[in-house]
Amino acid sequence: MSDELLSPEELWDAQYFGLILELEKKNTSKYESFADQLLKKNEIIIEVEGTEIKFKLTPIGCRYTLINSKDGTGMESWTRMGWGKAAKRKALPRFFAKAEADLLIEL
């Protein structure tokens, strides 16, 4: 479908979800490593474009928090992943990609 036929909301959605998929594909091994660390420690902090993103496991999901040090704005997100480590291990790479995409879009 051509971009001219999309509404502004549809165009934004296509760009946003396309960015998530691109980041997930490009950073697969990095995100899998982050997932391993998070499953061992229950909390990790990563840096993207000079901004720290804190990930914390919850009993049935994962939360991330970021605060832009330049202007103090922040963002939080949580997603349900299930109780088991296997379910979390499977879902975490896409969640890392989503967090990074959220940050990059804000910048």
Buried (B, 14 or more C-beta within 10 A) or exposed (E): EEEEEEEEEEEEEEEBEEBBEEBBEEBEEBBBEBBEBBBEEEEBEBEBEEBEBBBBBEEBBBBBBBBBEEEEEEBEEBBEBEEEEEBBBEBBBBBBBBBBBBBBEEE
